[in-house]
Amino acid sequence: MTQRPELAADTRQASAGELAAAPHATALGIGEILPLLISPDSGRALAQERGGKALSDGENLYPQRGEPYLLLPGRLQQYFTDRLKVPLAEYADDAFMQYFLLASIKQSGEINAAADDVHYERHLHRLRALLAGAEGLVLDVGCDDPEIGASLLPPAVRYVGLDPFCSRETPFRLIGVGEYLPFKDASLDGVLFNTSLDHILDWRRALDEARRVLVPGGRLYLCTLAWTERAGLLADSVHFHHFREYEIFGALEGMGIEEVRRYDYKGNDHRHGLYLAARKPV
């Protein structure tokens, strides 16, 4: 049996309110990031059309949904919906439909953890410590609430969030998925996966996309649950993947792993919190 890694037992916490009140990153709007955006279909640069109500590459159109823009590839836009189909069996045979079913459920108010949950507040403290050295423009993939994402990063950072959810009344972010990041090559200084990688269907492609959009020397930040052989076949209706550590490190081969932190999670012996930072080679 594989020896369990040594885990830190740091119980310090940070509430969402405390983070919001402290100096933190500046969230950018569409005008500031538009020069960096590309079509997830063609890879061509985007421009605003219809009085700013849509983005286009001259062939494909990406409409605005409230504040965000729907930057999904055209073949996937059919799956995006604000309303669940009935019967739900219609989702059974298509992985992306199941993906957006989960998104729709979360839009209705379903959450993974309450904002004042002690384990969630410990996670916020640990992630803020990991991100203390972040700089430049950082993309938060699977950001959920971009206000929380921005509050975790240092004040000098410029922030943009991307998420497949749209109905929450939160500040500007892009509607998209990690497998198709709508950014130019080498355009971002940092990419963050804050407990989102295990919700992404093709997570290896998402990591490849992160590597593509990072500038040389840019940093990838990742926190997720790492599962051990003790996990067995546990039922789990929230996560698409149960990662083993070797899967994560194998997918990051070629990146310079700069920092790895492991934390106890709820006293479990079948999983633990994994926090890491990796740098794209120069």
Summary of the structure (lengths in Angstrom):
residues: 282
radius of gyration: 18.5
end to end distance: 38.2
largest distance: 61.3
contacts: 856
relative contact order: 0.16
helix: 29%
strand: 25%
